[in-house]
Amino acid sequence: MKNLLLISSLFLLSACTPMPNKTVPQTVQVNSYPHQTQADINTPQVPVNMDAKHRKMLKEGEAVLANKKAKLAIDQYFNPIIRDYQNTYKNSPKRLYNARTQKEYDFYMMNAQKEGKLAHVLSETWSKAYFLKAYALQELKNTALAKNVLTQALKLSPSNSKYLSEMGHILHIEKNWNQALQVYKSAEKSALFFSPQSEKQKELLRAKRGIGYSLVEMKHLAEAEKVYLEILQINPNDKIAKQELKYLQEIKNKHQ
């Protein structure tokens, strides 16, 4: 869990200069520290055709997973992608990141620069393979291993709201309400700052629902009610928020 405890600290740096929320190129080289060695310069790039092959494999693996063939998806799709990236970058001296948007890319670059490190930022393919493998492992009822695999996705993409919310879900399964609350709050911030525009609202609402659920389980009912009302301000038709507010009102009525 040490890696998770570091996630929130990244937001101390979140006063980033606003940038266009555009998609990150498939392979982006970020040399954010001026003193480069020859080894730094020669860090391998993923060939464009290799990344295209992996993105196709991810799509096929998702389809297999949707057909309830989780083990097949892991063995024939997600694991081979992960192995290829691990082998390609096993000797890289750089801090490796995966990003979905320009803002996320800039944030990782700034974080590496502050730490005096070189960063190498790639598209989401590698971390998404970890994410989908973790999801498949949950389908196979192996939550402990899913958590470990999802941690690997978060090492590459520590500000990915979708991955953070999935970790919050696992923490809910473990009934670790306080840790889940902190992770979902990080997911909320990530959605606001870094999620692609097309995914922003969906990922923000999922994070806020996780915050609300954590607060209910922690008996912080007034705070939870506020969160669910905020959700309805964003989406007045959110069924889960409506159900939770009805539940909270029933609790209030019992204590009147």
Buried (B, 14 or more C-beta within 10 A) or exposed (E): EEEBEEBBEBBEEBEBEEEEBEEBBBBBBBBBBEEEEEEBEEBEBBEEEBBEBBBEBBEEBBEBBEEEBBEBBBBBBBBBBBEBBEEBBEEBEBBBBBBBBBBBBBBBBBBBBEEEEBBBBBBBBBBBBBBBBBBBBBBEEBBEEBBEBBBBBBBBBBBBBBBBBBBBBBBBEEEBBEBBBBBBBBBBBBBBBBBBEEBBEBBBBBBBBBBBBBBBBBEBBEBBBEBBEBBEEEEEEBEBBBEBBEBBEEEEEEEE
